[in-house]
Amino acid sequence: MGVADHSKNTFLELKRKKVHRYVIFKIDEKKKEVIVEKTGGPAESFDEFAAALPENDCRYAVYDFDFVTSENCQKSKIFFIAWSPDSSRIRAKMLYATSKERFRRELDGVHYEIQATDPTEMDLEVLRERAH
């Protein structure tokens, strides 16, 4: 499975320039590569990000999580989320599971990784706990 240059560049824009709050990637089965499906602007909320993930299909996503530490410092951590809902097709789950490591290696600068099968496994509380 290849990774489209646009996918890598979009991740770098999120990481370095902070022009995206999140990026959702999908596998283009015809081209056999991971492409950008959707990006969210810096002002978009976590709820908007969660709503953008399909209910019945797998995706990869990167979310830039901003938070304030107990020392009152503004911080940011990048989460890689492997979204694989129970209701998605078995073929899709297998395709995403087998290509995850290769794609994940392309994204240099991810701090945490989360595997989620339903929204509760990747809600804001989970991100907060992992980031602290």
KOLGU-892121 format. One record per residue (C-alpha): residue in three letters; residue number from 1; x, y, z. Coordinates in nm, 2 decimals, decimal comma, m for minus. Example, Ala and Ser with C-alpha at 12.3 -4.5 7.8 and 13.67 -1.06 7.14 Angstrom:
2
<pt><aa>ALA</aa><i>1</i><xx>1,23</xx><yy>m0,45</yy><zz>0,78</zz></pt>
<pt><aa>SER</aa><i>2</i><xx>1,37</xx><yy>m0,11</yy><zz>0,71</zz></pt>
//
This chain:
132
<pt><aa>MET</aa><i>1</i><xx>0,00</xx><yy>0,00</yy><zz>0,00</zz></pt>
<pt><aa>GLY</aa><i>2</i><xx>0,15</xx><yy>0,33</yy><zz>m0,10</zz></pt>
<pt><aa>VAL</aa><i>3</i><xx>0,10</xx><yy>0,67</yy><zz>0,05</zz></pt>
<pt><aa>ALA</aa><i>4</i><xx>0,01</xx><yy>0,97</yy><zz>m0,17</zz></pt>
<pt><aa>ASP</aa><i>5</i><xx>0,25</xx><yy>1,26</yy><zz>m0,15</zz></pt>
<pt><aa>HIS</aa><i>6</i><xx>m0,05</xx><yy>1,48</yy><zz>m0,08</zz></pt>
<pt><aa>SER</aa><i>7</i><xx>m0,12</xx><yy>1,27</yy><zz>0,23</zz></pt>
<pt><aa>LYS</aa><i>8</i><xx>0,23</xx><yy>1,33</yy><zz>0,37</zz></pt>
<pt><aa>ASN</aa><i>9</i><xx>0,23</xx><yy>1,70</yy><zz>0,28</zz></pt>
<pt><aa>THR</aa><i>10</i><xx>m0,11</xx><yy>1,75</yy><zz>0,45</zz></pt>
<pt><aa>PHE</aa><i>11</i><xx>0,02</xx><yy>1,58</yy><zz>0,77</zz></pt>
<pt><aa>LEU</aa><i>12</i><xx>0,32</xx><yy>1,81</yy><zz>0,76</zz></pt>
<pt><aa>GLU</aa><i>13</i><xx>0,09</xx><yy>2,12</yy><zz>0,73</zz></pt>
<pt><aa>LEU</aa><i>14</i><xx>m0,09</xx><yy>2,00</yy><zz>1,04</zz></pt>
<pt><aa>LYS</aa><i>15</i><xx>0,23</xx><yy>1,93</yy><zz>1,23</zz></pt>
<pt><aa>ARG</aa><i>16</i><xx>0,44</xx><yy>2,24</yy><zz>1,13</zz></pt>
<pt><aa>LYS</aa><i>17</i><xx>0,20</xx><yy>2,51</yy><zz>1,02</zz></pt>
<pt><aa>LYS</aa><i>18</i><xx>m0,10</xx><yy>2,42</yy><zz>1,23</zz></pt>
<pt><aa>VAL</aa><i>19</i><xx>m0,33</xx><yy>2,49</yy><zz>0,94</zz></pt>
<pt><aa>HIS</aa><i>20</i><xx>m0,54</xx><yy>2,18</yy><zz>1,01</zz></pt>
<pt><aa>ARG</aa><i>21</i><xx>m0,70</xx><yy>2,06</yy><zz>1,34</zz></pt>
<pt><aa>TYR</aa><i>22</i><xx>m0,74</xx><yy>1,71</yy><zz>1,19</zz></pt>
<pt><aa>VAL</aa><i>23</i><xx>m0,68</xx><yy>1,51</yy><zz>0,88</zz></pt>
<pt><aa>ILE</aa><i>24</i><xx>m0,89</xx><yy>1,20</yy><zz>0,78</zz></pt>
<pt><aa>PHE</aa><i>25</i><xx>m0,73</xx><yy>0,95</yy><zz>0,55</zz></pt>
<pt><aa>LYS</aa><i>26</i><xx>m0,88</xx><yy>0,67</yy><zz>0,35</zz></pt>
<pt><aa>ILE</aa><i>27</i><xx>m0,75</xx><yy>0,39</yy><zz>0,14</zz></pt>
<pt><aa>ASP</aa><i>28</i><xx>m0,81</xx><yy>0,43</yy><zz>m0,23</zz></pt>
<pt><aa>GLU</aa><i>29</i><xx>m0,84</xx><yy>0,07</yy><zz>m0,33</zz></pt>
<pt><aa>LYS</aa><i>30</i><xx>m0,81</xx><yy>0,13</yy><zz>m0,71</zz></pt>
<pt><aa>LYS</aa><i>31</i><xx>m0,49</xx><yy>0,33</yy><zz>m0,67</zz></pt>
<pt><aa>LYS</aa><i>32</i><xx>m0,37</xx><yy>0,12</yy><zz>m0,38</zz></pt>
<pt><aa>GLU</aa><i>33</i><xx>m0,27</xx><yy>0,42</yy><zz>m0,17</zz></pt>
<pt><aa>VAL</aa><i>34</i><xx>m0,37</xx><yy>0,62</yy><zz>0,13</zz></pt>
<pt><aa>ILE</aa><i>35</i><xx>m0,52</xx><yy>0,96</yy><zz>0,03</zz></pt>
<pt><aa>VAL</aa><i>36</i><xx>m0,67</xx><yy>1,26</yy><zz>0,22</zz></pt>
<pt><aa>GLU</aa><i>37</i><xx>m1,04</xx><yy>1,24</yy><zz>0,25</zz></pt>
<pt><aa>LYS</aa><i>38</i><xx>m1,11</xx><yy>1,55</yy><zz>0,47</zz></pt>
<pt><aa>THR</aa><i>39</i><xx>m0,93</xx><yy>1,81</yy><zz>0,67</zz></pt>
<pt><aa>GLY</aa><i>40</i><xx>m1,06</xx><yy>2,03</yy><zz>0,95</zz></pt>
<pt><aa>GLY</aa><i>41</i><xx>m0,96</xx><yy>2,39</yy><zz>1,01</zz></pt>
<pt><aa>PRO</aa><i>42</i><xx>m0,78</xx><yy>2,50</yy><zz>1,33</zz></pt>
<pt><aa>ALA</aa><i>43</i><xx>m1,10</xx><yy>2,63</yy><zz>1,48</zz></pt>
<pt><aa>GLU</aa><i>44</i><xx>m1,30</xx><yy>2,30</yy><zz>1,43</zz></pt>
<pt><aa>SER</aa><i>45</i><xx>m1,39</xx><yy>2,11</yy><zz>1,75</zz></pt>
<pt><aa>PHE</aa><i>46</i><xx>m1,33</xx><yy>1,76</yy><zz>1,85</zz></pt>
<pt><aa>ASP</aa><i>47</i><xx>m1,70</xx><yy>1,69</yy><zz>1,81</zz></pt>
<pt><aa>GLU</aa><i>48</i><xx>m1,68</xx><yy>1,80</yy><zz>1,44</zz></pt>
<pt><aa>PHE</aa><i>49</i><xx>m1,38</xx><yy>1,57</yy><zz>1,39</zz></pt>
<pt><aa>ALA</aa><i>50</i><xx>m1,56</xx><yy>1,27</yy><zz>1,55</zz></pt>
<pt><aa>ALA</aa><i>51</i><xx>m1,87</xx><yy>1,34</yy><zz>1,34</zz></pt>
<pt><aa>ALA</aa><i>52</i><xx>m1,66</xx><yy>1,34</yy><zz>1,02</zz></pt>
<pt><aa>LEU</aa><i>53</i><xx>m1,56</xx><yy>0,98</yy><zz>1,07</zz></pt>
<pt><aa>PRO</aa><i>54</i><xx>m1,79</xx><yy>0,73</yy><zz>0,89</zz></pt>
<pt><aa>GLU</aa><i>55</i><xx>m2,02</xx><yy>0,52</yy><zz>1,11</zz></pt>
<pt><aa>ASN</aa><i>56</i><xx>m1,97</xx><yy>0,20</yy><zz>0,90</zz></pt>
<pt><aa>ASP</aa><i>57</i><xx>m1,63</xx><yy>0,22</yy><zz>0,75</zz></pt>
<pt><aa>CYS</aa><i>58</i><xx>m1,26</xx><yy>0,23</yy><zz>0,85</zz></pt>
<pt><aa>ARG</aa><i>59</i><xx>m1,03</xx><yy>0,53</yy><zz>0,83</zz></pt>
<pt><aa>TYR</aa><i>60</i><xx>m0,70</xx><yy>0,66</yy><zz>0,96</zz></pt>
<pt><aa>ALA</aa><i>61</i><xx>m0,70</xx><yy>1,00</yy><zz>1,12</zz></pt>
<pt><aa>VAL</aa><i>62</i><xx>m0,46</xx><yy>1,24</yy><zz>1,28</zz></pt>
<pt><aa>TYR</aa><i>63</i><xx>m0,58</xx><yy>1,49</yy><zz>1,54</zz></pt>
<pt><aa>ASP</aa><i>64</i><xx>m0,39</xx><yy>1,78</yy><zz>1,68</zz></pt>
<pt><aa>PHE</aa><i>65</i><xx>m0,49</xx><yy>1,80</yy><zz>2,05</zz></pt>
<pt><aa>ASP</aa><i>66</i><xx>m0,43</xx><yy>2,12</yy><zz>2,24</zz></pt>
<pt><aa>PHE</aa><i>67</i><xx>m0,44</xx><yy>2,12</yy><zz>2,61</zz></pt>
<pt><aa>VAL</aa><i>68</i><xx>m0,32</xx><yy>2,31</yy><zz>2,92</zz></pt>
<pt><aa>THR</aa><i>69</i><xx>m0,09</xx><yy>2,12</yy><zz>3,16</zz></pt>
<pt><aa>SER</aa><i>70</i><xx>m0,12</xx><yy>2,13</yy><zz>3,54</zz></pt>
<pt><aa>GLU</aa><i>71</i><xx>0,17</xx><yy>2,39</yy><zz>3,53</zz></pt>
<pt><aa>ASN</aa><i>72</i><xx>m0,06</xx><yy>2,61</yy><zz>3,31</zz></pt>
<pt><aa>CYS</aa><i>73</i><xx>0,15</xx><yy>2,56</yy><zz>2,99</zz></pt>
<pt><aa>GLN</aa><i>74</i><xx>m0,02</xx><yy>2,54</yy><zz>2,65</zz></pt>
<pt><aa>LYS</aa><i>75</i><xx>0,08</xx><yy>2,21</yy><zz>2,48</zz></pt>
<pt><aa>SER</aa><i>76</i><xx>m0,02</xx><yy>2,02</yy><zz>2,17</zz></pt>
<pt><aa>LYS</aa><i>77</i><xx>0,01</xx><yy>1,65</yy><zz>2,10</zz></pt>
<pt><aa>ILE</aa><i>78</i><xx>m0,06</xx><yy>1,47</yy><zz>1,77</zz></pt>
<pt><aa>PHE</aa><i>79</i><xx>m0,27</xx><yy>1,16</yy><zz>1,79</zz></pt>
<pt><aa>PHE</aa><i>80</i><xx>m0,29</xx><yy>0,89</yy><zz>1,52</zz></pt>
<pt><aa>ILE</aa><i>81</i><xx>m0,63</xx><yy>0,72</yy><zz>1,53</zz></pt>
<pt><aa>ALA</aa><i>82</i><xx>m0,70</xx><yy>0,39</yy><zz>1,35</zz></pt>
<pt><aa>TRP</aa><i>83</i><xx>m1,08</xx><yy>0,40</yy><zz>1,32</zz></pt>
<pt><aa>SER</aa><i>84</i><xx>m1,23</xx><yy>0,06</yy><zz>1,27</zz></pt>
<pt><aa>PRO</aa><i>85</i><xx>m1,60</xx><yy>0,04</yy><zz>1,38</zz></pt>
<pt><aa>ASP</aa><i>86</i><xx>m1,74</xx><yy>m0,30</yy><zz>1,45</zz></pt>
<pt><aa>SER</aa><i>87</i><xx>m2,01</xx><yy>m0,24</yy><zz>1,18</zz></pt>
<pt><aa>SER</aa><i>88</i><xx>m1,75</xx><yy>m0,20</yy><zz>0,90</zz></pt>
<pt><aa>ARG</aa><i>89</i><xx>m1,69</xx><yy>m0,47</yy><zz>0,63</zz></pt>
<pt><aa>ILE</aa><i>90</i><xx>m1,45</xx><yy>m0,74</yy><zz>0,73</zz></pt>
<pt><aa>ARG</aa><i>91</i><xx>m1,25</xx><yy>m0,67</yy><zz>0,41</zz></pt>
<pt><aa>ALA</aa><i>92</i><xx>m1,21</xx><yy>m0,31</yy><zz>0,50</zz></pt>
<pt><aa>LYS</aa><i>93</i><xx>m1,10</xx><yy>m0,39</yy><zz>0,86</zz></pt>
<pt><aa>MET</aa><i>94</i><xx>m0,84</xx><yy>m0,63</yy><zz>0,72</zz></pt>
<pt><aa>LEU</aa><i>95</i><xx>m0,71</xx><yy>m0,38</yy><zz>0,46</zz></pt>
<pt><aa>TYR</aa><i>96</i><xx>m0,67</xx><yy>m0,11</yy><zz>0,72</zz></pt>
<pt><aa>ALA</aa><i>97</i><xx>m0,52</xx><yy>m0,34</yy><zz>0,98</zz></pt>
<pt><aa>THR</aa><i>98</i><xx>m0,26</xx><yy>m0,48</yy><zz>0,74</zz></pt>
<pt><aa>SER</aa><i>99</i><xx>m0,15</xx><yy>m0,14</yy><zz>0,60</zz></pt>
<pt><aa>LYS</aa><i>100</i><xx>m0,16</xx><yy>0,06</yy><zz>0,93</zz></pt>
<pt><aa>GLU</aa><i>101</i><xx>0,21</xx><yy>0,01</yy><zz>1,03</zz></pt>
<pt><aa>ARG</aa><i>102</i><xx>0,35</xx><yy>0,11</yy><zz>0,69</zz></pt>
<pt><aa>PHE</aa><i>103</i><xx>0,13</xx><yy>0,43</yy><zz>0,68</zz></pt>
<pt><aa>ARG</aa><i>104</i><xx>0,20</xx><yy>0,52</yy><zz>1,04</zz></pt>
<pt><aa>ARG</aa><i>105</i><xx>0,57</xx><yy>0,51</yy><zz>0,98</zz></pt>
<pt><aa>GLU</aa><i>106</i><xx>0,53</xx><yy>0,78</yy><zz>0,71</zz></pt>
<pt><aa>LEU</aa><i>107</i><xx>0,39</xx><yy>1,02</yy><zz>0,97</zz></pt>
<pt><aa>ASP</aa><i>108</i><xx>0,69</xx><yy>1,14</yy><zz>1,16</zz></pt>
<pt><aa>GLY</aa><i>109</i><xx>0,59</xx><yy>1,33</yy><zz>1,47</zz></pt>
<pt><aa>VAL</aa><i>110</i><xx>0,29</xx><yy>1,15</yy><zz>1,60</zz></pt>
<pt><aa>HIS</aa><i>111</i><xx>0,30</xx><yy>1,13</yy><zz>1,98</zz></pt>
<pt><aa>TYR</aa><i>112</i><xx>0,02</xx><yy>0,88</yy><zz>2,05</zz></pt>
<pt><aa>GLU</aa><i>113</i><xx>m0,17</xx><yy>0,61</yy><zz>1,87</zz></pt>
<pt><aa>ILE</aa><i>114</i><xx>m0,52</xx><yy>0,50</yy><zz>1,94</zz></pt>
<pt><aa>GLN</aa><i>115</i><xx>m0,71</xx><yy>0,20</yy><zz>1,80</zz></pt>
<pt><aa>ALA</aa><i>116</i><xx>m1,09</xx><yy>0,27</yy><zz>1,82</zz></pt>
<pt><aa>THR</aa><i>117</i><xx>m1,39</xx><yy>0,06</yy><zz>1,73</zz></pt>
<pt><aa>ASP</aa><i>118</i><xx>m1,65</xx><yy>0,30</yy><zz>1,87</zz></pt>
<pt><aa>PRO</aa><i>119</i><xx>m1,65</xx><yy>0,68</yy><zz>1,96</zz></pt>
<pt><aa>THR</aa><i>120</i><xx>m1,60</xx><yy>0,61</yy><zz>2,34</zz></pt>
<pt><aa>GLU</aa><i>121</i><xx>m1,26</xx><yy>0,46</yy><zz>2,28</zz></pt>
<pt><aa>MET</aa><i>122</i><xx>m1,13</xx><yy>0,79</yy><zz>2,14</zz></pt>
<pt><aa>ASP</aa><i>123</i><xx>m1,33</xx><yy>1,06</yy><zz>2,31</zz></pt>
<pt><aa>LEU</aa><i>124</i><xx>m1,17</xx><yy>1,38</yy><zz>2,46</zz></pt>
<pt><aa>GLU</aa><i>125</i><xx>m1,12</xx><yy>1,22</yy><zz>2,80</zz></pt>
<pt><aa>VAL</aa><i>126</i><xx>m0,92</xx><yy>0,94</yy><zz>2,65</zz></pt>
<pt><aa>LEU</aa><i>127</i><xx>m0,70</xx><yy>1,19</yy><zz>2,46</zz></pt>
<pt><aa>ARG</aa><i>128</i><xx>m0,66</xx><yy>1,40</yy><zz>2,78</zz></pt>
<pt><aa>GLU</aa><i>129</i><xx>m0,55</xx><yy>1,10</yy><zz>2,98</zz></pt>
<pt><aa>ARG</aa><i>130</i><xx>m0,30</xx><yy>0,99</yy><zz>2,72</zz></pt>
<pt><aa>ALA</aa><i>131</i><xx>m0,16</xx><yy>1,34</yy><zz>2,67</zz></pt>
<pt><aa>HIS</aa><i>132</i><xx>m0,08</xx><yy>1,40</yy><zz>3,04</zz></pt>
//
